[in-house]
Amino acid sequence: MENRARNNTNQQVISELNQYVVFKIHEEEYGIDIQKITTIEKLLNITRVPKAPEAVRGVVNLRGEIIPVVELAHKLRMKQSKATDDTRIIIFKIEDISVGFIVDEVVEVLSIPTEQIENATQVSTDVTIDYIFGIGKVEERIVTLLNLEKLIVIK
């Protein structure tokens, strides 16, 4: 019996846990791989850039670095939220490019086992499906996991 308990423990360790920063846009929960996030900031003063794509709200100066800021709701084809005290900019870096996403609220860091992440292509055939890495199921919650590499292509 002791061996069975030890085997069960070993099986649980084998299950790969991925950590995601969970945030909300219009009360829906989304997640981004925590390893790709540089920092999370309160809403900063955003300078508009002429002729920038519609999703780009502008740029911010964060500790001497100029970072483009994208309205994530717009990228996901949702209407823009009103800024509140909970509004945040999630800043991440991919291939030496820093970008910030405006979100309604950062909720928590959540560990999701790999086996609880479903392929997103089974859920939708919408064009925005490219932006989705998968769907995480944690207890009664569903968290849409985003693909940063696809989202960073600004159109």
Number of C-alpha atoms within 10 A of each C-alpha: 6 6 8 9 10 10 12 11 11 11 10 11 10 9 12 12 15 14 16 23 21 21 23 17 20 14 9 11 17 22 26 24 19 17 12 14 18 15 12 16 14 14 18 14 11 14 13 14 12 7 7 13 12 13 18 22 21 21 20 20 13 12 6 7 10 13 18 22 24 25 21 24 19 16 21 16 11 12 13 17 16 8 13 11 9 12 21 21 23 25 20 23 16 13 6 7 10 17 21 28 21 26 24 24 22 20 14 11 15 18 17 18 16 12 11 13 19 16 11 19 14 10 11 10 10 8 9 13 18 15 19 22 21 21 21 24 16 14 7 5 9 14 22 23 23 21 17 17 12 14 18 19 8 12 10
